[in-house]
Amino acid sequence: MEAPTEVQKLIEQVQLLLAQSVAQNERIAALEAELAASNARVAELERRLGLNSSNSGKPPSSDGLNKSPRTKSLREPSSKKPGGQHLMLHRIKARKANYATIANYLET
């Protein structure tokens, strides 16, 4: 047999590169399938991580220590001072007492 010619060497190299390309394509397909499975698992875990007692059937005791703060009140603050109604009652009683003394004075 003759020594391989340049053309024969190039044909062997092309066949070797084609075999490597097929193997790499199979590996890429396997890795893409693995990545898709991992992404689905991450999405499911993130969905479960976002669950708490307010948006699932879990009991409140399972929320742990990282509970969201409760809103105190949705009412808007008033422009009036707090309290003070008891002072008005004292004024009414004082007026009644004054009226009574004036009425007694006028009767005499």
Backbone as CSV, one residue per row, in Angstrom:
resi,resn,N_x,N_y,N_z,CA_x,CA_y,CA_z,C_x,C_y,C_z
1,MET,0.829,-1.182,0.000,0.000,0.000,0.000,0.876,1.248,0.000
2,GLU,0.346,2.229,-0.611,1.080,3.483,-0.710,0.934,4.288,0.574
3,ALA,1.790,5.216,0.758,1.706,6.125,1.892,0.513,7.041,1.684
4,PRO,-0.185,7.357,2.782,-1.361,8.213,2.626,-0.979,9.562,2.028
5,THR,-1.776,9.964,1.138,-1.514,11.243,0.485,-2.125,12.370,1.320
6,GLU,-1.881,13.553,0.866,-2.399,14.747,1.577,-3.911,14.724,1.606
7,VAL,-4.532,14.315,0.557,-5.992,14.289,0.475,-6.540,13.276,1.477
8,GLN,-5.877,12.117,1.548,-6.328,11.077,2.485,-6.218,11.583,3.927
9,LYS,-5.163,12.292,4.260,-4.984,12.852,5.610,-6.098,13.862,5.918
10,LEU,-6.419,14.685,4.946,-7.472,15.681,5.156,-8.836,15.014,5.337
11,ILE,-9.104,13.960,4.613,-10.370,13.239,4.755,-10.474,12.645,6.148
12,GLU,-9.382,12.068,6.650,-9.390,11.490,8.002,-9.622,12.584,9.055
13,GLN,-9.000,13.737,8.868,-9.186,14.846,9.820,-10.631,15.338,9.809
14,VAL,-11.241,15.427,8.631,-12.627,15.870,8.518,-13.544,14.869,9.202
15,GLN,-13.295,13.565,8.997,-14.116,12.539,9.647,-13.968,12.603,11.162
16,LEU,-12.760,12.825,11.644,-12.524,12.961,13.089,-13.255,14.184,13.635
17,LEU,-13.188,15.294,12.914,-13.876,16.515,13.365,-15.394,16.342,13.341
18,LEU,-15.917,15.631,12.361,-17.358,15.359,12.315,-17.795,14.497,13.500
19,ALA,-16.987,13.506,13.832,-17.306,12.642,14.983,-17.286,13.462,16.275
20,GLN,-16.305,14.346,16.404,-16.235,15.204,17.588,-17.429,16.151,17.650
21,SER,-17.829,16.668,16.491,-18.965,17.585,16.435,-20.259,16.875,16.846
22,VAL,-20.445,15.649,16.404,-21.634,14.883,16.781,-21.635,14.631,18.284
23,ALA,-20.469,14.272,18.836,-20.372,14.028,20.283,-20.659,15.314,21.065
24,GLN,-20.146,16.433,20.580,-20.384,17.708,21.258,-21.852,18.102,21.174
25,ASN,-22.496,17.873,20.045,-23.925,18.183,19.918,-24.761,17.341,20.867
26,GLU,-24.402,16.069,21.025,-25.115,15.208,21.985,-24.911,15.717,23.406
27,ARG,-23.683,16.120,23.727,-23.382,16.648,25.068,-24.152,17.955,25.315
28,ILE,-24.225,18.818,24.310,-24.960,20.085,24.433,-26.438,19.813,24.674
29,ALA,-27.005,18.850,23.943,-28.420,18.519,24.128,-28.675,17.984,25.533
30,ALA,-27.770,17.150,26.037,-27.920,16.612,27.392,-27.829,17.737,28.425
31,LEU,-26.895,18.658,28.244,-26.740,19.774,29.174,-27.937,20.718,29.122
32,GLU,-28.490,20.940,27.933,-29.682,21.787,27.832,-30.870,21.152,28.536
33,ALA,-31.015,19.842,28.438,-32.104,19.153,29.139,-31.901,19.245,30.653
34,GLU,-30.650,19.091,31.087,-30.346,19.205,32.519,-30.617,20.619,33.017
35,LEU,-30.269,21.620,32.207,-30.519,23.016,32.582,-32.011,23.301,32.677
36,ALA,-32.789,22.771,31.737,-34.240,22.978,31.782,-34.835,22.349,33.037
37,ALA,-34.369,21.157,33.404,-34.857,20.500,34.625,-34.458,21.306,35.863
38,SER,-33.236,21.828,35.874,-32.785,22.639,37.017,-33.588,23.932,37.118
39,ASN,-33.861,24.564,35.986,-34.656,25.801,36.002,-36.068,25.538,36.506
40,ALA,-36.656,24.412,36.113,-37.994,24.072,36.604,-37.963,23.841,38.109
41,ARG,-36.917,23.188,38.599,-36.801,22.932,40.044,-36.624,24.245,40.813
42,VAL,-35.802,25.136,40.292,-35.591,26.437,40.944,-36.899,27.225,40.992
43,ALA,-37.654,27.202,39.893,-38.930,27.930,39.860,-39.901,27.366,40.891
44,GLU,-39.947,26.049,41.028,-40.836,25.425,42.018,-40.393,25.777,43.438
45,LEU,-39.096,25.752,43.693,-38.591,26.088,45.033,-38.840,27.560,45.358
46,GLU,-38.672,28.456,44.376,-38.950,29.871,44.618,-40.431,30.094,44.886
47,ARG,-41.290,29.341,44.179,-42.725,29.466,44.415,-43.063,29.006,45.832
48,ARG,-42.468,27.899,46.254,-42.743,27.411,47.608,-42.155,28.329,48.665
49,LEU,-41.022,28.954,48.360,-40.396,29.863,49.315,-41.254,31.098,49.535
50,GLY,-42.003,31.510,48.519,-42.850,32.692,48.630,-44.157,32.438,49.357
51,LEU,-44.459,31.196,49.716,-45.720,30.903,50.394,-45.615,31.235,51.876
52,ASN,-46.680,31.782,52.421,-46.780,31.991,53.861,-48.237,31.789,54.248
53,SER,-48.575,32.073,55.478,-49.925,31.785,55.948,-50.977,32.669,55.293
54,SER,-50.566,33.800,54.731,-51.572,34.684,54.133,-51.923,34.305,52.700
55,ASN,-51.048,33.566,52.007,-51.355,33.211,50.625,-51.344,31.703,50.379
56,SER,-51.496,30.927,51.446,-51.583,29.477,51.290,-52.373,28.915,52.458
57,GLY,-52.473,27.620,52.509,-53.216,26.974,53.586,-52.362,26.674,54.793
58,LYS,-51.169,27.257,54.853,-50.272,26.970,55.971,-50.748,27.701,57.231
59,PRO,-50.513,27.111,58.414,-50.883,27.806,59.649,-49.918,28.967,59.926
60,PRO,-50.366,29.977,60.662,-49.504,31.126,60.945,-48.239,30.769,61.719
61,SER,-48.289,29.684,62.486,-47.105,29.306,63.253,-45.963,28.844,62.359
62,SER,-46.259,28.500,61.104,-45.206,28.040,60.207,-44.489,29.195,59.517
63,ASP,-44.916,30.434,59.745,-44.271,31.580,59.112,-42.878,31.835,59.664
64,GLY,-42.621,31.443,60.882,-41.311,31.683,61.475,-41.183,33.101,61.979
65,LEU,-39.940,33.564,62.077,-39.691,34.888,62.650,-39.728,36.009,61.626
66,ASN,-39.738,35.693,60.348,-39.712,36.748,59.338,-41.120,37.066,58.861
67,LYS,-41.979,37.437,59.802,-43.348,37.831,59.461,-43.342,39.266,58.947
68,SER,-44.267,39.557,58.064,-44.378,40.922,57.574,-45.081,41.772,58.642
69,PRO,-44.691,43.032,58.786,-45.313,43.872,59.809,-46.774,44.145,59.479
70,ARG,-47.598,44.162,60.507,-49.024,44.423,60.324,-49.252,45.923,60.159
71,THR,-50.214,46.277,59.364,-50.559,47.690,59.242,-51.343,48.093,60.484
72,LYS,-51.019,49.245,61.041,-51.669,49.661,62.277,-53.101,50.101,62.025
73,SER,-53.293,50.990,61.101,-54.641,51.460,60.820,-54.666,52.083,59.435
74,LEU,-55.782,51.945,58.785,-55.933,52.563,57.474,-56.643,53.911,57.568
75,ARG,-57.042,54.291,58.777,-57.732,55.575,58.961,-56.741,56.717,58.873
76,GLU,-57.193,57.820,58.285,-56.348,58.996,58.197,-56.397,59.750,59.519
77,PRO,-55.293,60.381,59.930,-55.290,61.102,61.200,-56.214,62.322,61.143
78,SER,-56.838,62.612,62.267,-57.759,63.739,62.359,-56.987,65.011,62.660
79,SER,-57.589,66.133,62.342,-56.944,67.405,62.652,-57.231,67.825,64.090
80,LYS,-58.138,67.121,64.753,-58.511,67.465,66.128,-57.549,66.820,67.116
81,LYS,-57.469,67.422,68.298,-56.644,66.872,69.360,-57.322,65.628,69.930
82,PRO,-56.552,64.682,70.423,-57.168,63.502,71.032,-57.762,63.838,72.397
83,GLY,-58.820,63.147,72.763,-59.432,63.340,74.082,-60.164,64.658,74.181
84,GLY,-60.420,65.102,75.423,-61.000,66.412,75.642,-62.493,66.435,75.823
85,GLN,-63.183,65.333,75.580,-64.637,65.362,75.730,-65.031,65.485,77.204
86,HIS,-64.241,64.912,78.087,-64.567,65.016,79.512,-64.503,66.465,79.997
87,LEU,-63.657,67.293,79.403,-63.579,68.704,79.781,-64.869,69.419,79.412
88,MET,-65.461,69.048,78.307,-66.703,69.660,77.890,-67.809,69.362,78.907
89,LEU,-67.813,68.158,79.458,-68.814,67.811,80.473,-68.663,68.692,81.713
90,HIS,-67.420,68.976,82.102,-67.197,69.855,83.250,-67.718,71.257,82.962
91,ARG,-67.540,71.746,81.748,-68.030,73.078,81.390,-69.561,73.118,81.457
92,ILE,-70.195,72.055,80.947,-71.661,72.009,80.981,-72.155,72.014,82.424
93,LYS,-71.502,71.226,83.276,-71.904,71.186,84.689,-71.693,72.552,85.338
94,ALA,-70.580,73.225,84.998,-70.310,74.545,85.573,-71.350,75.551,85.104
95,ARG,-71.768,75.490,83.842,-72.795,76.402,83.345,-74.123,76.154,84.056
96,LYS,-74.471,74.874,84.219,-75.722,74.569,84.924,-75.685,75.102,86.353
97,ALA,-74.516,74.973,86.983,-74.391,75.493,88.344,-74.517,77.015,88.347
98,ASN,-73.941,77.673,87.355,-74.050,79.128,87.251,-75.491,79.541,87.004
99,TYR,-76.169,78.816,86.096,-77.575,79.128,85.840,-78.414,78.941,87.097
100,ALA,-78.076,77.896,87.864,-78.833,77.652,89.095,-78.608,78.780,90.099
101,THR,-77.414,79.241,90.234,-77.154,80.341,91.169,-77.798,81.633,90.688
102,ILE,-77.785,81.870,89.384,-78.440,83.068,88.836,-79.943,82.981,89.048
103,ALA,-80.516,81.798,88.823,-81.953,81.622,89.028,-82.287,81.823,90.487
104,ASN,-81.483,81.297,91.407,-81.731,81.496,92.841,-81.615,82.970,93.203
105,TYR,-80.686,83.687,92.627,-80.497,85.094,92.917,-81.695,85.904,92.408
106,LEU,-82.182,85.536,91.200,-83.291,86.263,90.644,-84.577,86.016,91.395
107,GLU,-84.720,84.816,91.979,-85.942,84.478,92.713,-86.020,85.263,94.030
108,THR,-84.905,85.586,94.562,-84.947,86.293,95.837,-84.995,87.777,95.704
